[in-house]
Amino acid sequence: MQEIVIATISKLLAANKQPNVALVKANLPQPVPMPIIIDVLARYKQNPSDFERQTLKQVKQPEQASSASQTQLDRIEAKLDKLLSLLENK
């Protein structure tokens, strides 16, 4: 859930908006508990430059996981297609 808040704060910063609790909460794609929003926002306000550096690391990691998930999904689809073709031939 923290990743969602981090991504939202990053989007607000990219839009040159100063993040606050209300703005972050309004821009979240899904509900997140208020303590998580406050915690992540507090970390940002303590050290904005360090927060941005950490955000870049965290943004790169999900991209790699996403490509691995897509590869796995492709393999599953191929197996399903093969099973369907075998069932149709019988």
All heavy atoms as an XYZ file, in Angstrom:
705
protein
N       0.809     -1.190      0.000
C       0.000      0.000      0.000
C       0.856      1.258      0.000
O       0.451      2.252     -0.572
C      -0.913      0.018      1.212
C      -1.970     -1.024      1.234
S      -3.517     -0.226      1.576
C      -4.611     -1.316      0.755
N       2.011      1.177      0.619
C       2.897      2.338      0.631
C       3.325      2.720     -0.778
O       3.483      3.891     -1.083
C       4.123      2.064      1.483
C       3.835      2.025      2.957
C       5.085      1.842      3.789
O       6.172      1.654      3.258
N       4.943      1.886      5.097
N       3.482      1.704     -1.649
C       3.911      1.973     -3.010
C       2.897      2.839     -3.738
O       3.264      3.697     -4.540
C       4.116      0.659     -3.784
C       5.218     -0.217     -3.242
C       4.767     -1.081     -2.063
O       3.550     -1.296     -1.896
O       5.641     -1.519     -1.311
N       1.619      2.609     -3.451
C       0.551      3.393     -4.086
C       0.660      4.850     -3.649
O       0.541      5.764     -4.472
C      -0.829      2.812     -3.715
C      -0.963      1.388     -4.257
C      -1.957      3.699     -4.222
C      -2.152      0.621     -3.704
N       0.906      5.065     -2.366
C       1.027      6.430     -1.847
C       2.279      7.096     -2.410
O       2.242      8.263     -2.828
C       1.049      6.430     -0.300
C       1.216      7.842      0.246
C      -0.213      5.789      0.255
N       3.371      6.355     -2.475
C       4.611      6.893     -3.032
C       4.412      7.292     -4.487
O       4.835      8.372     -4.915
C       5.755      5.866     -2.893
C       6.131      5.705     -1.421
C       6.969      6.270     -3.720
C       7.057      4.546     -1.119
N       3.760      6.444     -5.254
C       3.509      6.751     -6.662
C       2.633      7.988     -6.798
O       2.866      8.832     -7.670
C       2.865      5.553     -7.347
N       1.639      8.115     -5.938
C       0.749      9.276     -5.981
C       1.511     10.554     -5.644
O       1.344     11.577     -6.326
C      -0.435      9.072     -5.018
O      -1.139      7.889     -5.395
C      -1.375     10.258     -5.045
N       2.347     10.503     -4.626
C       3.151     11.674     -4.266
C       4.079     12.032     -5.418
O       4.236     13.208     -5.764
C       3.945     11.425     -2.964
C       2.986     11.354     -1.768
C       4.986     12.521     -2.736
C       3.629     10.940     -0.461
N       4.674     11.045     -6.048
C       5.569     11.298     -7.177
C       4.828     11.972     -8.330
O       5.359     12.886     -8.965
C       6.202      9.995     -7.660
O       7.004      9.455     -6.650
N       3.601     11.508     -8.596
C       2.806     12.129     -9.669
C       2.469     13.580     -9.328
O       2.512     14.448    -10.204
C       1.520     11.336     -9.892
C       1.747     10.019    -10.571
C       0.447      9.244    -10.716
C       0.718      7.847    -11.249
N      -0.490      7.019    -11.291
N       2.154     13.832     -8.064
C       1.860     15.204     -7.654
C       3.092     16.089     -7.798
O       2.993     17.234     -8.256
C       1.345     15.235     -6.217
C      -0.028     14.612     -5.993
C      -0.328     14.493     -4.502
C      -1.109     15.435     -6.690
N       4.249     15.564     -7.414
C       5.487     16.333     -7.547
C       5.802     16.615     -9.019
O       6.248     17.704     -9.371
C       6.650     15.591     -6.889
C       6.593     15.485     -5.363
C       7.669     14.544     -4.855
C       6.718     16.871     -4.733
N       5.544     15.631     -9.879
C       5.784     15.810    -11.315
C       4.867     16.889    -11.882
O       5.225     17.570    -12.849
C       5.574     14.496    -12.046
N       3.683     17.050    -11.272
C       2.734     18.075    -11.711
C       2.981     19.408    -10.983
O       2.156     20.317    -11.048
C       1.311     17.603    -11.469
N       4.118     19.513    -10.304
C       4.498     20.708     -9.543
C       3.472     21.091     -8.483
O       3.199     22.263     -8.267
C       4.756     21.889    -10.488
C       5.989     21.672    -11.316
O       6.970     21.115    -10.845
N       5.945     22.100    -12.563
N       2.904     20.086     -7.826
C       1.976     20.318     -6.726
C       2.638     19.892     -5.429
O       3.355     18.890     -5.392
C       0.688     19.525     -6.933
C      -0.104     19.986     -8.139
C      -1.378     19.205     -8.268
C      -2.156     19.688     -9.483
N      -3.409     18.954     -9.642
N       2.414     20.674     -4.379
C       2.970     20.347     -3.071
C       2.048     19.335     -2.394
O       0.901     19.641     -2.098
C       3.092     21.613     -2.218
C       3.739     21.382     -0.877
C       5.164     20.880     -0.968
O       5.900     21.253     -1.854
N       5.548     20.019     -0.055
N       2.529     18.107     -2.164
C       1.661     17.081     -1.580
C       1.285     17.382     -0.134
O       2.113     17.822      0.651
C       2.478     15.797     -1.677
C       3.863     16.201     -1.987
C       3.853     17.606     -2.470
N       0.028     17.154      0.186
C      -0.451     17.187      1.559
C      -1.436     16.032      1.709
O      -1.770     15.370      0.727
C      -1.070     18.542      1.929
C      -2.244     18.889      1.042
O      -3.114     18.056      0.787
N      -2.274     20.123      0.563
N      -1.885     15.780      2.908
C      -2.717     14.603      3.168
C      -3.974     14.613      2.300
O      -4.309     13.609      1.656
C      -3.101     14.503      4.667
C      -4.069     13.366      4.900
C      -1.849     14.309      5.516
N      -4.659     15.739      2.251
C      -5.909     15.802      1.488
C      -5.667     15.595     -0.006
O      -6.410     14.861     -0.671
C      -6.595     17.140      1.727
N      -4.626     16.222     -0.535
C      -4.335     16.106     -1.969
C      -3.918     14.686     -2.328
O      -4.354     14.140     -3.343
C      -3.228     17.100     -2.339
C      -2.974     17.342     -3.805
C      -4.233     17.818     -4.509
C      -1.873     18.375     -3.970
N      -3.101     14.068     -1.481
C      -2.672     12.693     -1.731
C      -3.884     11.761     -1.677
O      -4.087     10.947     -2.581
C      -1.588     12.250     -0.717
C      -1.318     10.760     -0.829
C      -0.300     13.035     -0.942
N      -4.699     11.910     -0.642
C      -5.866     11.041     -0.489
C      -6.824     11.188     -1.667
O      -7.383     10.199     -2.154
C      -6.583     11.342      0.821
C      -7.729     10.394      1.083
C      -8.316     10.567      2.452
C      -9.439      9.557      2.599
N      -9.782      9.281      3.940
N      -7.003     12.397     -2.151
C      -7.919     12.649     -3.272
C      -7.410     12.046     -4.578
O      -8.205     11.734     -5.466
C      -8.124     14.147     -3.431
N      -6.105     11.871     -4.698
C      -5.524     11.378     -5.947
C      -5.163      9.896     -5.924
O      -4.620      9.383     -6.903
C      -4.280     12.203     -6.306
C      -4.658     13.554     -6.834
O      -5.065     13.700     -7.969
N      -4.559     14.571     -5.978
N      -5.430      9.216     -4.829
C      -5.119      7.792     -4.740
C      -6.051      6.986     -5.646
O      -7.250      7.255     -5.698
C      -5.259      7.291     -3.301
C      -4.174      7.742     -2.332
C      -4.574      7.397     -0.904
C      -2.847      7.121     -2.682
N      -5.514      5.989     -6.354
C      -6.357      5.173     -7.227
C      -7.251      4.192     -6.469
O      -8.207      3.666     -7.028
C      -5.349      4.430     -8.104
C      -4.096      4.393     -7.304
C      -4.108      5.642     -6.470
N      -6.944      3.926     -5.212
C      -7.740      3.021     -4.391
C      -7.621      3.468     -2.947
O      -6.688      4.182     -2.587
C      -7.270      1.575     -4.549
C      -5.873      1.308     -4.001
C      -5.380     -0.078     -4.333
O      -5.436     -0.492     -5.463
N      -4.890     -0.784     -3.330
N      -8.557      3.072     -2.098
C      -8.501      3.493     -0.687
C      -7.256      2.957      0.024
O      -6.861      1.812     -0.165
C      -9.762      2.877     -0.083
C     -10.652      2.573     -1.227
C      -9.762      2.310     -2.410
N      -6.656      3.836      0.807
C      -5.484      3.478      1.608
C      -5.738      4.006      3.013
O      -6.229      5.126      3.172
C      -4.197      4.116      1.015
C      -3.006      3.871      1.910
C      -3.927      3.585     -0.380
N      -5.405      3.227      4.055
C      -5.606      3.704      5.425
C      -4.838      5.004      5.695
O      -3.704      5.188      5.238
C      -5.056      2.561      6.289
C      -5.130      1.357      5.417
C      -4.902      1.855      4.017
N      -5.478      5.891      6.409
C      -4.903      7.205      6.701
C      -3.524      7.132      7.370
O      -2.643      7.915      7.012
C      -5.878      8.005      7.578
C      -5.481      9.443      7.745
S      -5.474     10.368      6.186
C      -7.217     10.561      5.945
N      -3.267      6.207      8.307
C      -1.924      6.156      8.918
C      -0.807      5.907      7.893
O       0.289      6.432      8.038
C      -2.019      5.002      9.916
C      -3.464      4.910     10.253
C      -4.194      5.287      8.992
N      -1.095      5.144      6.867
C      -0.076      4.881      5.838
C       0.194      6.156      5.048
O       1.348      6.495      4.773
C      -0.507      3.721      4.911
C      -0.558      2.419      5.708
C       0.442      3.593      3.725
C      -1.079      1.228      4.939
N      -0.861      6.873      4.690
C      -0.694      8.132      3.951
C       0.149      9.106      4.770
O       1.104      9.699      4.265
C      -2.067      8.760      3.625
C      -2.874      7.841      2.706
C      -1.897     10.145      3.002
C      -4.318      8.258      2.518
N      -0.201      9.243      6.044
C       0.511     10.179      6.922
C       1.970      9.769      7.084
O       2.875     10.611      7.038
C      -0.205     10.284      8.284
C      -1.578     10.942      8.083
C       0.637     11.051      9.299
C      -2.482     10.875      9.298
N       2.230      8.467      7.253
C       3.600      7.977      7.422
C       4.461      8.270      6.199
O       5.567      8.795      6.309
C       3.587      6.477      7.716
C       4.980      5.911      7.875
O       5.759      6.466      8.683
O       5.305      4.924      7.183
N       3.951      7.955      5.022
C       4.725      8.174      3.795
C       4.923      9.667      3.566
O       6.015     10.107      3.196
C       4.042      7.500      2.583
C       4.765      7.851      1.303
C       3.987      5.996      2.776
N       3.903     10.453      3.798
C       4.010     11.900      3.613
C       5.009     12.509      4.592
O       5.783     13.398      4.230
C       2.636     12.540      3.770
C       2.464     13.943      3.224
C       2.857     14.017      1.755
C       1.033     14.398      3.394
N       5.033     11.994      5.820
C       6.002     12.472      6.814
C       7.428     12.147      6.372
O       8.335     12.980      6.524
C       5.712     11.860      8.168
N       7.628     10.949      5.821
C       8.965     10.593      5.316
C       9.369     11.518      4.185
O      10.527     11.925      4.097
C       9.000      9.144      4.840
C       9.140      8.159      5.979
C       9.420      6.773      5.478
N       8.138      6.186      5.030
C       8.009      5.344      4.025
N       9.049      4.971      3.335
N       6.835      4.862      3.696
N       8.426     11.859      3.331
C       8.726     12.780      2.229
C       9.132     14.141      2.780
O      10.132     14.714      2.356
C       7.520     12.940      1.292
C       7.609     14.189      0.456
C       8.524     14.257     -0.600
C       6.837     15.302      0.733
C       8.640     15.415     -1.351
C       6.941     16.450     -0.016
C       7.848     16.502     -1.057
O       7.977     17.646     -1.794
N       8.368     14.656      3.737
C       8.631     15.999      4.255
C       9.936     16.074      5.048
O      10.565     17.123      5.096
C       7.458     16.484      5.090
C       6.254     16.805      4.217
C       5.130     17.412      4.996
C       4.006     17.769      4.036
N       2.943     18.501      4.702
N      10.355     14.964      5.658
C      11.614     14.949      6.407
C      12.806     15.123      5.480
O      13.768     15.801      5.825
C      11.764     13.650      7.190
C      10.912     13.593      8.425
C      11.053     12.252      9.134
O      11.693     11.333      8.651
N      10.417     12.150     10.300
N      12.758     14.478      4.327
C      13.893     14.543      3.411
C      13.409     14.353      1.968
O      13.479     13.243      1.440
C      14.915     13.473      3.795
C      16.255     13.728      3.159
O      16.394     14.567      2.289
N      17.260     12.980      3.596
N      12.940     15.423      1.331
C      12.379     15.304     -0.026
C      13.349     14.727     -1.054
O      12.957     13.914     -1.885
C      11.996     16.731     -0.380
C      11.841     17.429      0.923
C      12.808     16.758      1.858
N      14.615     15.115     -1.001
C      15.561     14.618     -2.010
C      15.816     13.122     -1.837
O      15.909     12.388     -2.821
C      16.877     15.386     -1.949
O      17.477     15.221     -0.672
N      15.906     12.644     -0.597
C      16.102     11.220     -0.337
C      14.857     10.434     -0.733
O      14.943      9.344     -1.271
C      16.432     10.985      1.136
C      16.846      9.552      1.414
O      17.642      9.011      0.623
O      16.368      8.984      2.411
N      13.690     11.011     -0.493
C      12.432     10.370     -0.863
C      12.375     10.144     -2.377
O      12.008      9.082     -2.838
C      11.263     11.239     -0.413
C       9.915     10.655     -0.743
C       9.323      9.760      0.120
C       9.250     10.998     -1.904
C       8.079      9.215     -0.158
C       8.010     10.471     -2.197
C       7.424      9.576     -1.329
N      12.767     11.147     -3.146
C      12.748     11.025     -4.605
C      13.717      9.948     -5.069
O      13.423      9.185     -5.979
C      13.074     12.367     -5.250
C      11.952     13.374     -5.082
C      12.301     14.735     -5.631
O      13.250     14.829     -6.437
O      11.624     15.705     -5.263
N      14.866      9.849     -4.439
C      15.854      8.825     -4.801
C      15.299      7.432     -4.519
O      15.408      6.523     -5.327
C      17.148      9.062     -4.009
C      18.387      8.596     -4.724
C      19.680      8.955     -3.991
N      19.729     10.318     -3.507
C      19.891     10.658     -2.221
N      20.040      9.731     -1.301
N      19.921     11.907     -1.837
N      14.670      7.265     -3.354
C      14.077      5.981     -2.995
C      12.932      5.647     -3.932
O      12.733      4.491     -4.299
C      13.571      6.002     -1.557
C      14.660      5.980     -0.525
C      14.099      6.063      0.887
O      12.925      6.338      1.085
N      14.955      5.834      1.867
N      12.182      6.657     -4.322
C      11.055      6.451     -5.225
C      11.537      5.916     -6.561
O      10.942      5.001     -7.127
C      10.282      7.769     -5.435
O       9.825      8.224     -4.172
C       9.111      7.577     -6.362
N      12.624      6.447     -7.059
C      13.164      5.972     -8.338
C      13.546      4.502     -8.252
O      13.281      3.727     -9.161
C      14.378      6.809     -8.751
C      14.083      8.238     -9.193
C      15.384      8.985     -9.442
C      13.200      8.248    -10.423
N      14.131      4.096     -7.137
C      14.490      2.688     -6.954
C      13.245      1.817     -6.925
O      13.194      0.760     -7.532
C      15.272      2.495     -5.645
C      16.671      3.043     -5.671
C      17.330      2.835     -4.329
C      18.692      3.493     -4.266
N      19.304      3.355     -2.942
N      12.227      2.256     -6.200
C      11.013      1.458     -6.056
C      10.216      1.407     -7.346
O       9.535      0.439     -7.616
C      10.149      2.004     -4.924
C      10.762      1.752     -3.572
C       9.910      2.283     -2.440
O       8.920      2.956     -2.658
N      10.310      1.975     -1.221
N      10.279      2.455     -8.149
C       9.549      2.467     -9.415
C      10.190      1.490    -10.392
O       9.504      0.807    -11.141
C       9.509      3.892    -10.007
C       9.046      3.880    -11.444
C       8.605      4.776     -9.161
N      11.501      1.382    -10.377
C      12.184      0.467    -11.294
C      11.931     -0.993    -10.942
O      11.802     -1.828    -11.820
C      13.691      0.745    -11.293
C      14.043      2.062    -11.956
C      15.519      2.315    -11.918
C      15.839      3.684    -12.519
N      17.263      3.988    -12.436
N      11.847     -1.325     -9.671
C      11.646     -2.710     -9.252
C      10.301     -3.271     -9.698
O      10.255     -4.371    -10.229
C      11.804     -2.834     -7.738
C      13.239     -2.656     -7.295
C      13.364     -2.615     -5.784
O      12.367     -2.569     -5.066
N      14.585     -2.607     -5.290
N       9.178     -2.551     -9.540
C       7.905     -3.114    -10.012
C       7.863     -3.321    -11.527
O       7.213     -4.232    -12.007
C       6.868     -2.070     -9.585
C       7.471     -1.397     -8.427
C       8.962     -1.396     -8.705
N       8.579     -2.482    -12.286
C       8.615     -2.673    -13.735
C       9.222     -4.026    -14.069
O       8.748     -4.741    -14.943
C       9.416     -1.555    -14.405
C       8.703     -0.219    -14.421
C       9.568      0.888    -14.974
O      10.707      0.601    -15.414
O       9.117      2.030    -14.975
N      10.281     -4.399    -13.360
C      10.914     -5.689    -13.597
C       9.974     -6.817    -13.194
O       9.863     -7.817    -13.885
C      12.224     -5.774    -12.819
C      13.283     -4.826    -13.320
C      14.482     -4.747    -12.388
O      14.455     -5.282    -11.301
N      15.517     -4.070    -12.837
N       9.294     -6.664    -12.086
C       8.349     -7.687    -11.634
C       7.183     -7.801    -12.610
O       6.693     -8.891    -12.874
C       7.840     -7.346    -10.237
N       6.779     -6.682    -13.159
C       5.671     -6.682    -14.110
C       6.043     -7.441    -15.375
O       5.239     -8.204    -15.904
C       5.287     -5.244    -14.461
O       4.296     -5.238    -15.441
N       7.265     -7.267    -15.865
C       7.677     -7.985    -17.068
C       7.789     -9.488    -16.787
O       7.453    -10.311    -17.633
C       8.998     -7.435    -17.608
O      10.036     -7.656    -16.691
N       8.217     -9.848    -15.581
C       8.288    -11.262    -15.218
C       6.881    -11.853    -15.142
O       6.647    -12.978    -15.598
C       9.005    -11.431    -13.885
N       5.942    -11.100    -14.601
C       4.560    -11.567    -14.521
C       3.973    -11.726    -15.915
O       3.232    -12.669    -16.181
C       3.711    -10.579    -13.728
O       4.146    -10.520    -12.406
N       4.309    -10.799    -16.799
C       3.798    -10.876    -18.168
C       4.362    -12.100    -18.879
O       3.645    -12.789    -19.591
C       4.148     -9.591    -18.943
C       3.529     -9.530    -20.309
C       2.008     -9.539    -20.264
O       1.405     -8.955    -19.378
N       1.392    -10.197    -21.209
N       5.641    -12.394    -18.661
C       6.253    -13.577    -19.262
C       5.568    -14.838    -18.760
O       5.265    -15.741    -19.537
C       7.758    -13.621    -18.921
O       8.349    -12.404    -19.364
C       8.440    -14.783    -19.588
N       5.304    -14.895    -17.467
C       4.621    -16.046    -16.891
C       3.211    -16.164    -17.459
O       2.757    -17.259    -17.797
C       4.573    -15.927    -15.373
C       3.973    -17.139    -14.695
C       3.987    -17.023    -13.180
O       4.233    -15.952    -12.634
N       3.728    -18.120    -12.514
N       2.539    -15.053    -17.621
C       1.202    -15.057    -18.196
C       1.236    -15.560    -19.639
O       0.364    -16.335    -20.056
C       0.603    -13.648    -18.141
C      -0.805    -13.483    -18.673
C      -1.775    -14.357    -17.882
C      -1.228    -12.037    -18.604
N       2.240    -15.157    -20.389
C       2.380    -15.628    -21.768
C       2.565    -17.146    -21.823
O       1.989    -17.824    -22.676
C       3.563    -14.934    -22.457
C       3.301    -13.459    -22.715
O       2.115    -13.054    -22.721
O       4.283    -12.712    -22.890
N       3.362    -17.680    -20.898
C       3.573    -19.129    -20.857
C       2.280    -19.859    -20.518
O       1.955    -20.889    -21.109
C       4.664    -19.480    -19.845
C       6.066    -19.130    -20.302
C       7.127    -19.807    -19.437
N       6.926    -19.618    -18.018
C       7.542    -18.723    -17.266
N       8.428    -17.921    -17.805
N       7.292    -18.628    -15.980
N       1.536    -19.319    -19.576
C       0.263    -19.937    -19.188
C      -0.710    -19.915    -20.358
O      -1.393    -20.910    -20.632
C      -0.332    -19.234    -17.954
C       0.542    -19.497    -16.727
C      -1.769    -19.680    -17.699
C       0.192    -18.654    -15.519
N      -0.759    -18.800    -21.069
C      -1.645    -18.712    -22.235
C      -1.255    -19.726    -23.303
O      -2.123    -20.355    -23.913
C      -1.601    -17.304    -22.824
C      -2.421    -16.310    -22.054
C      -2.431    -14.945    -22.723
O      -2.127    -14.841    -23.932
O      -2.762    -13.978    -22.028
N       0.038    -19.893    -23.538
C       0.498    -20.851    -24.542
C       0.088    -22.276    -24.145
O      -0.371    -23.056    -24.988
C       2.015    -20.757    -24.702
N       0.238    -22.607    -22.864
C      -0.154    -23.939    -22.400
C      -1.660    -24.138    -22.537
O      -2.119    -25.204    -22.953
C       0.272    -24.149    -20.942
C       1.767    -24.308    -20.766
C       2.131    -24.452    -19.305
C       3.632    -24.564    -19.134
N       4.009    -24.715    -17.727
N      -2.417    -23.123    -22.214
C      -3.868    -23.208    -22.333
C      -4.290    -23.393    -23.796
O      -5.154    -24.217    -24.098
C      -4.518    -21.957    -21.749
C      -6.039    -21.920    -21.734
C      -6.592    -23.101    -20.956
C      -6.533    -20.621    -21.146
N      -3.644    -22.660    -24.692
C      -3.934    -22.816    -26.128
C      -3.634    -24.235    -26.593
O      -4.410    -24.826    -27.353
C      -3.126    -21.817    -26.958
C      -3.624    -20.389    -26.793
O      -4.782    -20.208    -26.361
O      -2.847    -19.464    -27.105
N      -2.529    -24.777    -26.108
C      -2.159    -26.140    -26.496
C      -3.189    -27.144    -25.973
O      -3.608    -28.059    -26.702
C      -0.768    -26.474    -25.962
C      -0.233    -27.792    -26.433
C       1.199    -28.003    -25.981
C       1.712    -29.326    -26.488
N       3.098    -29.567    -26.083
N      -3.599    -26.982    -24.718
C      -4.612    -27.883    -24.149
C      -5.938    -27.777    -24.917
O      -6.591    -28.790    -25.190
C      -4.855    -27.543    -22.678
C      -3.767    -27.994    -21.704
C      -4.023    -27.400    -20.322
C      -3.723    -29.507    -21.624
N      -6.335    -26.575    -25.258
C      -7.576    -26.383    -26.006
C      -7.502    -27.044    -27.382
O      -8.461    -27.689    -27.837
C      -7.902    -24.904    -26.140
C      -8.392    -24.218    -24.871
C      -8.518    -22.725    -25.082
C      -9.712    -24.802    -24.419
N      -6.363    -26.915    -28.025
C      -6.227    -27.532    -29.361
C      -6.242    -29.064    -29.240
O      -6.824    -29.743    -30.086
C      -4.968    -27.054    -30.069
O      -3.817    -27.521    -29.395
N      -5.664    -29.592    -28.186
C      -5.691    -31.043    -27.981
C      -7.121    -31.520    -27.717
O      -7.529    -32.572    -28.209
C      -4.785    -31.439    -26.807
C      -3.279    -31.364    -27.057
C      -2.510    -31.577    -25.739
C      -2.853    -32.358    -28.090
N      -7.861    -30.765    -26.937
C      -9.249    -31.150    -26.660
C     -10.119    -31.050    -27.915
O     -11.011    -31.877    -28.113
C      -9.831    -30.235    -25.561
C      -9.335    -30.515    -24.155
C      -9.840    -29.432    -23.199
C      -9.779    -31.882    -23.677
N      -9.864    -30.091    -28.747
C     -10.643    -29.938    -29.974
C     -10.349    -31.052    -30.966
O     -11.219    -31.450    -31.725
C     -10.343    -28.568    -30.620
C     -10.961    -27.415    -29.867
C     -10.522    -26.083    -30.419
O      -9.685    -26.024    -31.346
O     -11.018    -25.056    -29.903
N      -9.147    -31.581    -30.961
C      -8.758    -32.655    -31.889
C      -9.360    -33.999    -31.499
O      -9.438    -34.902    -32.314
C      -7.241    -32.776    -31.979
C      -6.623    -31.589    -32.688
O      -7.291    -30.917    -33.477
N      -5.365    -31.324    -32.410
N      -9.781    -34.149    -30.277
C     -10.307    -35.441    -29.813
C     -11.728    -35.637    -30.196
O     -12.570    -35.014    -30.500
C     -10.153    -35.593    -28.309
C      -8.720    -35.852    -27.930
C      -8.617    -36.155    -26.450
C      -7.173    -36.518    -26.140
N      -7.010    -36.942    -24.788
